[in-house]
Amino acid sequence: MEESPKSSSGPIVILTGAGISAESGISTFRGSSGLWENHRIEDVASPEGFARNPELVQRFYNGRRNQLTLENIQPNAAHKALAKLEQEWPEPVLIVTQNIDPLHERGGSKNVLHMHGELLKSRCQACEKVFDCNEDLNSQTPCPGCQQMGSLRPHVVWFGETPLFLPEIFSALETCSLFMAIGTSSNVYPAAGFVEHIRMNTMAHTVELNLEPSSMRSNFHECIYGPASDIVPTYVDELLKA
């Protein structure tokens, strides 16, 4: 018999997607137009696009990075609820996020894996080191490590590249007692397949908390729909009271 989260206090893994950050004013990645902030996705989110026009790609991510400094871009109630869960749950709580923004950390979460990279970091294509990045980059920016000019790129996983931390993520998925998917369309693999992997390999309870049903909704034991800032705090409070 599968355990419900109310009868288990084991580890929790939480997958988050663009839906949790959209309520904080962060632009979502996917749209029906195939555009991302008026750019073709393949031009600003692929290694080929960066090779064709690195200045365009750097300007695009400079703009997104600068957006994070705006006063209205703040963690919302869903981010804060997950931080509360991490602090009060008796077992480890891991957030695996597809988002490249720092709102989970700003909301108080400590145990976060950014499987698609981080906007506030850069990576050198020469020495392969990763650096904190709070400034604009261009084709002449030297690497803080090896000093090579023009070798820095956004530390973001683009189409055609392998997501980060997959061994750690799958290890956590196989030992959790509760899996929550929040604000994700379940259209991008491998994250879209996490719930299937759990159902095939564990007895964990699975919950989808989303604005609307995802393409993977039938794989979840429990589905709750509404704005993340409403349904996530409520669900977390129920877990902590059980």
Secondary structure as GFF3:
##gff-version 3
##sequence-region A 1 242
A	DSSP	three_ten_helix	5	7	.	.	.	ID=ss1
A	DSSP	beta_strand	12	16	.	.	.	ID=ss2
A	DSSP	alpha_helix	18	22	.	.	.	ID=ss3
A	DSSP	beta_strand	35	36	.	.	.	ID=ss4
A	DSSP	beta_strand	39	40	.	.	.	ID=ss5
A	DSSP	alpha_helix	41	44	.	.	.	ID=ss6
A	DSSP	alpha_helix	47	52	.	.	.	ID=ss7
A	DSSP	alpha_helix	54	67	.	.	.	ID=ss8
A	DSSP	alpha_helix	77	88	.	.	.	ID=ss9
A	DSSP	beta_strand	93	97	.	.	.	ID=ss10
A	DSSP	alpha_helix	103	106	.	.	.	ID=ss11
A	DSSP	beta_strand	112	114	.	.	.	ID=ss12
A	DSSP	beta_strand	117	124	.	.	.	ID=ss13
A	DSSP	beta_strand	130	132	.	.	.	ID=ss14
A	DSSP	beta_strand	152	156	.	.	.	ID=ss15
A	DSSP	alpha_helix	166	173	.	.	.	ID=ss16
A	DSSP	beta_strand	178	182	.	.	.	ID=ss17
A	DSSP	three_ten_helix	191	193	.	.	.	ID=ss18
A	DSSP	alpha_helix	194	201	.	.	.	ID=ss19
A	DSSP	beta_strand	205	210	.	.	.	ID=ss20
A	DSSP	three_ten_helix	217	219	.	.	.	ID=ss21
A	DSSP	beta_strand	222	225	.	.	.	ID=ss22
A	DSSP	alpha_helix	228	241	.	.	.	ID=ss23
###
